[in-house]
Structures are given as C-alpha cells and as structure tokens.
Amino acid sequence: MKVAIAGATGYSGLELIRLLHQHPQVKIHSLHRMQQGDAPLSELYPHLAHIYTDLFQPFDPEAIMAEADLLFFATPSGVTSQHAAPFIEADFPVIDLSGDFRLPKAVYEAWYHKPAAEPEHLEKAHYGLAENGGGSGATFISNPGCYATAALLALKPLAESQYSVNETVIIDAKSGLSGAGKNPTATSHFSRMNGNMQLYKPDAHQHIPEIEQQLQKWRRGFPAIQFQTSLIPVTRGIFATLYIKMGLDFSFKTFYSYYQQHYQQAPFVRVQPEGTLPELKQVIGSNFCDIGLVYNERTGWLTIVSVIDNLVKGAAGQAIQNMNRYFHFDEQAGLDFVPLYP
Ligand SMILES: NC(=O)c1ccc[n+]([C@@H]2O[C@H](COP(=O)([O-])OP(=O)(O)OC[C@H]3O[C@@H](n4cnc5c(N)ncnc54)[C@H](OP(=O)(O)O)[C@@H]3O)[C@@H](O)[C@H]2O)c1
C-alpha cells in the first residue's frame, strides 16, 4: 500500500516517516511540505541521509489520490481544514493529526481561535481513539491529540463503568518540548526550559473540549474536567496524573481487576502491576500507553498515572494503528517494537 504525508518536515511527519519505513505493508510514496523550500529532506534532516532523499512532490490532491492509497496530514491546526476538501468529497482515506476535525465548528472556534472547517466536512470525520474503535468508522480519521490520548485512555474504564463520579476529575499533565513542534519559541528556548518547568495555557488548553466531548459520549453527565498542562525539560513524553474522588466506600481491589480486564485485549495499553506506577522512559519511542493506579484509603482519592510518547502513541504511532485497523492489517503491524531505554 502507498501513502502520502503532508507536513512531512515537521516532528509528527518525521515520526510517521520513521515508523512507516519499517511497516511491512506500506511504502511511503510521496512527501509534501506545503510551504516554500526546496532543500532535499536529507539535507534538512541528516538522520534520513541514504534512506530518504527525494520524495518531495507538490501538493496536488488529484495526483495524490491517483497514486497513493492514503494521505496523512501532519500539519498545524487551521491548515488541514484548508486542504482536505477534495479528499473528503472523493471519500479518499485521510488520517489527520491536527485538531481541525475533532470538534464541532463553534467549539473549535472558541478554543482554537481560528475558523473551523465546513460543518458538512466536519460531519464526515470520525474521532479515532484507537482503543475506542478508531479506524473502524469513516474514511476520514481525526487522530486524537496527545494529551487527550493519555487522559482518555486513563479515564475510559472509569467512564464506561457503573462507578459514580460526582466530583470534577483533576488532570495535571506534563509534556516534553517536542509536543510544541519543530519551531522554537521564547518559552521553549533551551536556556529557559533546561532545568525548568512551567504551566502554560491555564484552564485554556484546546484539548479540554476534546476530552470532555469523548467523556460525554461514554457517560452523559460526566463532570467537567479540571485540566492543566505543563512543559518539562525532556524531548518526548507526556506524563498525566489524574485525581478522582472515589470516596471511602470503595473497593480498590475490585476496581483494579476490572480496570486490568478492560485493557486485556488492547495490545498497546499496559496496566501496571498493582503497587507500581509507570515512568516516562518505559514508553519513549514506543506506541505503548502505560497506566498505573493508587488509592488513598485515608482520603478516598484515586490517582491514575498515564504515560505516552507524544510523537508515537500521541501522534504518528496511533495514526498508524488507526491505519492498520482501517485497512484490516494486524493492529500491531509496524508498531511492535521495544521502547528506547535508557
Ligand atoms: N508534536 C506532537 O507531539 C503532536 C502530537 C499530536 C498531534 N500533533 C499535531 O500534529 C500536527 C503537526 O505537529 P508537529 O508538532 O509535527 O508540528 P511541526 O513540527 O511544527 O510541523 C508542522 C508541519 O506543517 C507544516 N506547516 C507549518 N505551517 C504551515 C502552514 N501555514 N501551511 C502549510 N504547512 C505548514 C510545516 O512545514 P515547513 O517545514 O515547511 O514549515 C511542517 O511540515 C499539529 O496539528 C499538531 O497539533 C502534534
């Protein structure tokens, strides 16, 4: 099968190249940079020398649809919506890594502060959380955001259960700097972020409505979340800590085995052995989401820790998992590798 990648010069696009390169059923047919520039890929990114040099082609929807079987958009929000129409109208398979097709028009515009895609195009998109049927809906798959993936996988078993959740769930999520893409800014400058930590976009991160929308689908009336995001001085990784008030009349043992059971058939979600919590380095470079739980019998609060690699499970890896599911390949094809350690 042949794939095309738009936005191939960005971090998520490069991660798609890295992972698809060793996918048994896929050949990368063309790369599209969307903006000006004609330097060969291996000149821009010497780590690709002698592997990929000259796959850049102009972004021509007709040619892409004629020559490839699937297009990945790894472009910033506000860009996919400008280029996706011909593919949607032709019902051509697309996986979009941006936030452009995850929310209804008004909600998108309120949180992203940009014009949304056309409502009739938004309707064609299917939110592709892989462990929630991603890849099995429409031909246009809207890949979840990185924070949203870590938070939703942590909350799915709870939201789909009978356990009552009466209070706001608190989500304190930290991300490595590659989450902000390849262009450095004043906030992500090495000399500012090295040895530092900063909370950004308090109560305003654009993944809040995405998480709440999915929680409402699992359980109508799920309380609004209290969600904060911080930058930490690592290149990759999301470390999300979730606090949930379960009360003192709560059997942690029963909940734990229900939780483990929930993900027994999910090859990329590893629920930790009881009494242990995951750390970032055990998932870096991999498509795993590792989850651990502890319960405080004194206060009645449950803590869930969920860790992913933002560029793999949070972006390119989940997109490939959705592609595998959509094309009925083995779900783990091209993704079955050991995390990078140490
Ligand atoms: N980074 C992550 O961890 C992560 C995780 C999940 C989802 N995502 C989503 O994936 C998408 C890409 O993120 P990224 O981190 O890979 O970003 P990035 O490193 O900044 O790369 C963005 C890519 O899009 C192109 N681009 C930038 N501005 C453009 C414009 N105005 N018109 C057309 N193309 C443009 C860039 O082209 P040039 O090279 O020519 O500038 C580059 O190829 C975003 O929507 C992001 O939200 C990212």
The ligand as an SDF file (V2000), in Angstrom:
LIG
                    3D

 48 52  0  0  0  0  0  0  0  0999 V2000
    4.1970   17.3220   18.2410 N   0  0  0  0  0  0  0  0  0  0  0  0
    3.3610   16.4830   18.8390 C   0  0  0  0  0  0  0  0  0  0  0  0
    3.7030   15.8380   19.8560 O   0  0  0  0  0  0  0  0  0  0  0  0
    1.9850   16.2590   18.3100 C   0  0  0  0  0  0  0  0  0  0  0  0
    1.1880   15.2710   18.8900 C   0  0  0  0  0  0  0  0  0  0  0  0
   -0.1040   15.0570   18.4140 C   0  0  0  0  0  0  0  0  0  0  0  0
   -0.5830   15.8290   17.3740 C   0  0  0  0  0  0  0  0  0  0  0  0
    0.2050   16.8030   16.8460 N   0  0  0  0  0  0  0  0  0  0  0  0
   -0.3710   17.6030   15.7670 C   0  0  0  0  0  0  0  0  0  0  0  0
    0.2990   17.2780   14.5600 O   0  0  0  0  0  0  0  0  0  0  0  0
    0.3690   18.4310   13.7260 C   0  0  0  0  0  0  0  0  0  0  0  0
    1.8320   18.6810   13.3930 C   0  0  0  0  0  0  0  0  0  0  0  0
    2.5170   18.9390   14.6060 O   0  0  0  0  0  0  0  0  0  0  0  0
    4.0880   18.9660   14.6700 P   0  0  0  0  0  0  0  0  0  0  0  0
    4.4320   19.0200   16.1040 O   0  0  0  0  0  0  0  0  0  0  0  0
    4.6500   17.8970   13.8150 O   0  0  0  0  0  0  0  0  0  0  0  0
    4.3700   20.4040   14.0210 O   0  0  0  0  0  0  0  0  0  0  0  0
    5.6870   20.9840   13.3410 P   0  0  0  0  0  0  0  0  0  0  0  0
    6.8780   20.2580   13.8150 O   0  0  0  0  0  0  0  0  0  0  0  0
    5.6120   22.4520   13.5510 O   0  0  0  0  0  0  0  0  0  0  0  0
    5.4590   20.6660   11.7940 O   0  0  0  0  0  0  0  0  0  0  0  0
    4.4040   21.2500   11.0740 C   0  0  0  0  0  0  0  0  0  0  0  0
    4.4400   20.8290    9.6060 C   0  0  0  0  0  0  0  0  0  0  0  0
    3.4130   21.5320    8.9290 O   0  0  0  0  0  0  0  0  0  0  0  0
    3.9880   22.4550    8.0050 C   0  0  0  0  0  0  0  0  0  0  0  0
    3.3660   23.7850    8.1410 N   0  0  0  0  0  0  0  0  0  0  0  0
    3.5570   24.6910    9.1150 C   0  0  0  0  0  0  0  0  0  0  0  0
    2.8080   25.8010    8.9000 N   0  0  0  0  0  0  0  0  0  0  0  0
    2.1460   25.5730    7.7610 C   0  0  0  0  0  0  0  0  0  0  0  0
    1.2290   26.3340    7.0090 C   0  0  0  0  0  0  0  0  0  0  0  0
    0.8210   27.5420    7.4020 N   0  0  0  0  0  0  0  0  0  0  0  0
    0.7320   25.8090    5.8730 N   0  0  0  0  0  0  0  0  0  0  0  0
    1.1200   24.5930    5.4650 C   0  0  0  0  0  0  0  0  0  0  0  0
    2.0050   23.8160    6.1480 N   0  0  0  0  0  0  0  0  0  0  0  0
    2.5040   24.3010    7.2740 C   0  0  0  0  0  0  0  0  0  0  0  0
    5.4500   22.5440    8.3260 C   0  0  0  0  0  0  0  0  0  0  0  0
    6.0680   22.8410    7.1040 O   0  0  0  0  0  0  0  0  0  0  0  0
    7.5000   23.5580    6.9690 P   0  0  0  0  0  0  0  0  0  0  0  0
    8.5130   22.5310    7.2940 O   0  0  0  0  0  0  0  0  0  0  0  0
    7.5710   23.9550    5.5640 O   0  0  0  0  0  0  0  0  0  0  0  0
    7.4810   24.7100    7.9510 O   0  0  0  0  0  0  0  0  0  0  0  0
    5.7320   21.1690    8.8860 C   0  0  0  0  0  0  0  0  0  0  0  0
    5.9060   20.2480    7.8460 O   0  0  0  0  0  0  0  0  0  0  0  0
   -0.2400   19.5910   14.5450 C   0  0  0  0  0  0  0  0  0  0  0  0
   -1.5570   19.7890   14.1320 O   0  0  0  0  0  0  0  0  0  0  0  0
   -0.1750   19.0880   15.9680 C   0  0  0  0  0  0  0  0  0  0  0  0
   -1.1800   19.6260   16.7810 O   0  0  0  0  0  0  0  0  0  0  0  0
    1.4780   17.0280   17.2720 C   0  0  0  0  0  0  0  0  0  0  0  0
  1  2  1  0
  2  3  2  0
  2  4  1  0
  4  5  1  0
  4 48  2  0
  5  6  2  0
  6  7  1  0
  7  8  2  0
  8  9  1  0
  8 48  1  0
  9 10  1  0
  9 46  1  0
 10 11  1  0
 11 12  1  0
 11 44  1  0
 12 13  1  0
 13 14  1  0
 14 15  2  0
 14 16  1  0
 14 17  1  0
 17 18  1  0
 18 19  2  0
 18 20  1  0
 18 21  1  0
 21 22  1  0
 22 23  1  0
 23 24  1  0
 23 42  1  0
 24 25  1  0
 25 26  1  0
 25 36  1  0
 26 27  1  0
 26 35  1  0
 27 28  2  0
 28 29  1  0
 29 30  1  0
 29 35  2  0
 30 31  1  0
 30 32  2  0
 32 33  1  0
 33 34  2  0
 34 35  1  0
 36 37  1  0
 36 42  1  0
 37 38  1  0
 38 39  2  0
 38 40  1  0
 38 41  1  0
 42 43  1  0
 44 45  1  0
 44 46  1  0
 46 47  1  0
M  CHG  2   8   1  16  -1
M  END
$$$$
